[in-house]
């Protein structure tokens, strides 16, 4: 007899701390109220599960790997007794994927674990069997470094979540595009599964082998508080919500930066050009600004308009009244519960931006007026 799959509602999860810890939910960055329920597989080992995320009439399913139940033999390079390429990340000095090191020919050599193939097949079936009218589904894969599955300090496999997007059909056949919420290099190897994944309405899976990053936390401070960055599951859910609501169209990887939902969610200055350049550390925004990745798409879009207003009126952003007026017009009117901390963070950045410009001008004037010029006369902090 097949046992009934355990199902945990949002209310159950709130009272089951052991389950929350085993699944790592306590470390997630997404607001807990967005996770509607979790349903485990029928297998005795509970190797994977389904998460149902819902906000109002928008929803998406995620097929997740239960890393705490995945048996790893690092010495023999085995996962669940299956031979596969592993890497101990605790012994690596540089854990990042370098686009100039990880070549397309390397990605083509990546071998996938049976569990990954099973979950991807389940996710595609979910998309194509008319189980939902959504255009998206989320699925976990093992995180890799240059093709090898990453094993963490606790001995668990590291996992990564991607979005599968169902393109409009061509002669009743659907192409599935992989949208990576973090770095497209992380999942470009999934194209290797063409010919392995099967469905009568499935034509192929497509990926992009480029180091494009939609979102990246610039520190390890990831969590659900207002001052913390978001993780790949969180960003994937928000991307899925956005793609579900947009007009159905063919996804062109070369133009993915131009999709509105990608622009408003991204903290990458190459994609989201609404922010002032000085708000970025190198390429990514200095602070979390979580309002950019709300479940409510309208709030995301309104904040994008607000931040464009800041950039277009650089000379006025130091004035708190101008900043507050724009914040109320675009953000508060859209999200009555918007955390006022966001406004304080923005005002602080605006002050820093203005002062930096001011100091650079003073340095130039000092060169002209001579070393005896008193720069401190210019350094007023009253903004």
WONORKA-V260342 format. One record per residue. N is the residue number from 1. PSI is psi as a letter, one per 40 degrees, with the letter a starting at -180 (none if undefined). D_CENTER is the distance of its C-alpha to the mean C-alpha in Angstrom with 2 decimals. Layout:
N_PSI_D_CENTER / N_PSI_D_CENTER
This chain:
1_h_39.60 / 2_h_35.84 / 3_i_34.48 / 4_h_32.45 / 5_h_28.73 / 6_h_27.95 / 7_h_25.99 / 8_h_24.60 / 9_i_24.16 / 10_d_22.29 / 11_d_25.68 / 12_d_26.21 / 13_d_22.98 / 14_d_24.02 / 15_e_27.25 / 16_g_26.27 / 17_d_25.17 / 18_d_25.90 / 19_d_23.52 / 20_d_20.78 / 21_d_21.41 / 22_d_21.77 / 23_e_18.41 / 24_e_16.75 / 25_d_15.96 / 26_e_17.43 / 27_e_14.71 / 28_i_11.78 / 29_e_10.18 / 30_i_10.38 / 31_h_13.84 / 32_d_16.24 / 33_e_18.02 / 34_d_15.31 / 35_h_15.89 / 36_d_19.17 / 37_i_20.45 / 38_h_20.23 / 39_h_22.71 / 40_i_23.72 / 41_i_25.22 / 42_e_29.03 / 43_i_29.36 / 44_d_31.14 / 45_e_28.54 / 46_f_25.53 / 47_d_23.43 / 48_i_20.74 / 49_i_20.03 / 50_h_18.62 / 51_h_16.50 / 52_h_17.15 / 53_h_14.87 / 54_h_16.92 / 55_h_17.29 / 56_b_20.76 / 57_e_21.32 / 58_h_17.75 / 59_i_16.62 / 60_i_14.74 / 61_i_15.66 / 62_h_13.75 / 63_h_15.96 / 64_i_15.28 / 65_h_17.25 / 66_g_19.37 / 67_d_19.33 / 68_e_22.09 / 69_e_24.47 / 70_h_23.85 / 71_h_26.96 / 72_h_26.56 / 73_g_29.57 / 74_d_28.43 / 75_d_31.99 / 76_e_32.62 / 77_f_29.12 / 78_h_28.81 / 79_h_26.20 / 80_f_28.07 / 81_e_31.08 / 82_h_29.55 / 83_h_29.80 / 84_i_26.65 / 85_h_25.60 / 86_i_24.18 / 87_h_23.51 / 88_h_24.04 / 89_e_21.35 / 90_e_23.66 / 91_e_26.09 / 92_h_23.85 / 93_d_24.24 / 94_h_21.37 / 95_e_18.32 / 96_i_16.28 / 97_h_16.33 / 98_h_18.73 / 99_d_18.89 / 100_e_22.64 / 101_d_23.14 / 102_g_21.10 / 103_i_23.06 / 104_d_22.83 / 105_d_25.94 / 106_d_24.30 / 107_d_21.45 / 108_e_24.26 / 109_e_25.81 / 110_h_22.97 / 111_h_24.35 / 112_i_22.42 / 113_i_23.36 / 114_d_25.14 / 115_d_22.69 / 116_d_19.75 / 117_d_22.10 / 118_d_23.17 / 119_d_19.76 / 120_d_18.87 / 121_d_22.34 / 122_d_21.92 / 123_d_18.74 / 124_d_20.62 / 125_d_23.65 / 126_d_21.82 / 127_d_20.77 / 128_e_24.22 / 129_f_26.62 / 130_f_26.39 / 131_e_24.99 / 132_i_22.81 / 133_e_22.86 / 134_i_19.10 / 135_e_17.77 / 136_i_14.75 / 137_i_14.28 / 138_i_11.70 / 139_i_13.06 / 140_i_12.88 / 141_i_14.42 / 142_h_15.83 / 143_i_14.05 / 144_i_16.53 / 145_h_18.02 / 146_f_20.22 / 147_e_20.65 / 148_h_21.49 / 149_h_19.72 / 150_h_18.78 / 151_h_20.89 / 152_i_20.12 / 153_d_22.84 / 154_e_23.44 / 155_e_24.12 / 156_i_21.18 / 157_i_19.07 / 158_h_15.50 / 159_i_13.21 / 160_i_9.96 / 161_h_8.53 / 162_i_8.63 / 163_h_9.80 / 164_h_13.55 / 165_h_15.04 / 166_h_18.80 / 167_i_20.67 / 168_i_24.04 / 169_i_26.80 / 170_h_29.30 / 171_f_32.55 / 172_e_30.90 / 173_h_28.46 / 174_h_24.66 / 175_h_22.40 / 176_h_18.95 / 177_i_16.23 / 178_h_13.17 / 179_h_9.99 / 180_h_7.62 / 181_e_3.91 / 182_c_5.29 / 183_h_8.98 / 184_e_11.19 / 185_d_13.82 / 186_d_12.22 / 187_e_13.16 / 188_d_15.96 / 189_e_18.50 / 190_e_17.99 / 191_d_20.43 / 192_e_23.04 / 193_e_23.14 / 194_h_24.95 / 195_e_28.32 / 196_d_27.06 / 197_h_25.06 / 198_i_27.61 / 199_i_28.07 / 200_d_30.89 / 201_e_28.61 / 202_h_26.04 / 203_d_26.68 / 204_i_23.99 / 205_h_20.39 / 206_i_19.08 / 207_i_16.55 / 208_h_16.39 / 209_g_17.47 / 210_i_16.28 / 211_f_14.30 / 212_h_12.21 / 213_h_9.01 / 214_d_7.01 / 215_i_5.37 / 216_h_7.22 / 217_h_9.01 / 218_e_12.57 / 219_i_14.11 / 220_e_14.00 / 221_g_14.40 / 222_h_11.53 / 223_a_12.63 / 224_e_13.54 / 225_i_16.09 / 226_d_16.21 / 227_e_16.33 / 228_i_13.35 / 229_i_9.82 / 230_i_6.81 / 231_i_5.64 / 232_d_3.75 / 233_d_6.15 / 234_d_5.80 / 235_d_3.02 / 236_d_5.06 / 237_d_7.97 / 238_d_7.95 / 239_d_7.83 / 240_d_10.45 / 241_d_12.40 / 242_d_12.69 / 243_d_13.83 / 244_d_16.12 / 245_e_17.85 / 246_i_18.37 / 247_h_21.54 / 248_h_21.49 / 249_i_21.68 / 250_h_21.37 / 251_h_18.11 / 252_h_19.15 / 253_d_16.83 / 254_d_18.90 / 255_e_18.29 / 256_d_14.63 / 257_e_14.24 / 258_e_16.85 / 259_h_15.26 / 260_d_15.37 / 261_d_12.18 / 262_d_10.26 / 263_d_12.55 / 264_d_12.36 / 265_d_8.63 / 266_i_8.42 / 267_f_9.87 / 268_h_11.45 / 269_e_15.16 / 270_e_15.73 / 271_d_13.75 / 272_g_14.15 / 273_e_17.84 / 274_d_18.72 / 275_i_18.59 / 276_h_21.61 / 277_d_21.40 / 278_e_22.60 / 279_e_19.55 / 280_i_17.65 / 281_h_18.11 / 282_b_18.63 / 283_e_15.72 / 284_i_13.21 / 285_h_14.07 / 286_d_16.29 / 287_i_15.30 / 288_d_12.34 / 289_g_13.64 / 290_e_11.68 / 291_d_13.79 / 292_d_11.60 / 293_f_9.09 / 294_i_12.03 / 295_d_12.78 / 296_h_15.77 / 297_d_15.07 / 298_d_18.36 / 299_d_17.44 / 300_d_14.45 / 301_d_17.00 / 302_d_19.73 / 303_d_17.92 / 304_d_17.23 / 305_d_21.02 / 306_d_21.81 / 307_d_20.10 / 308_d_21.90 / 309_d_25.05 / 310_d_24.60 / 311_d_24.29 / 312_e_27.21 / 313_f_29.37 / 314_d_28.90 / 315_e_32.52 / 316_e_32.22 / 317_d_28.99 / 318_d_30.98 / 319_h_32.90 / 320_d_31.40 / 321_d_33.12 / 322_d_31.51 / 323_d_28.00 / 324_d_28.77 / 325_d_30.24 / 326_d_27.16 / 327_d_24.91 / 328_d_27.29 / 329_d_27.60 / 330_d_23.99 / 331_d_22.08 / 332_d_24.65 / 333_d_26.24 / 334_d_23.00 / 335_g_21.80 / 336_d_24.90 / 337_e_23.05 / 338_h_20.99 / 339_h_21.22 / 340_e_23.84 / 341_d_22.19 / 342_d_19.88 / 343_d_23.15 / 344_d_24.58 / 345_d_21.63 / 346_d_21.94 / 347_d_25.71 / 348_d_25.56 / 349_d_23.47 / 350_d_25.90 / 351_d_28.79 / 352_d_27.48 / 353_d_26.94 / 354_d_30.44 / 355_d_32.07 / 356_d_30.65 / 357_d_32.07 / 358_d_35.25 / 359_d_35.68 / 360_d_35.30 / 361_d_38.02 / 362_d_40.21 / 363_d_39.94 / 364_d_41.17 / 365_d_43.97 / 366_d_44.98 / 367_d_45.58 / 368_d_47.81 / 369_e_49.66 / 370_i_50.16 / 371_d_49.24 / 372_e_51.24 / 373_h_49.01 / 374_g_47.52 / 375_d_43.74 / 376_d_43.41 / 377_d_45.08 / 378_e_41.94 / 379_g_39.43 / 380_h_39.32 / 381_e_36.36 / 382_g_37.45 / 383_none_34.50
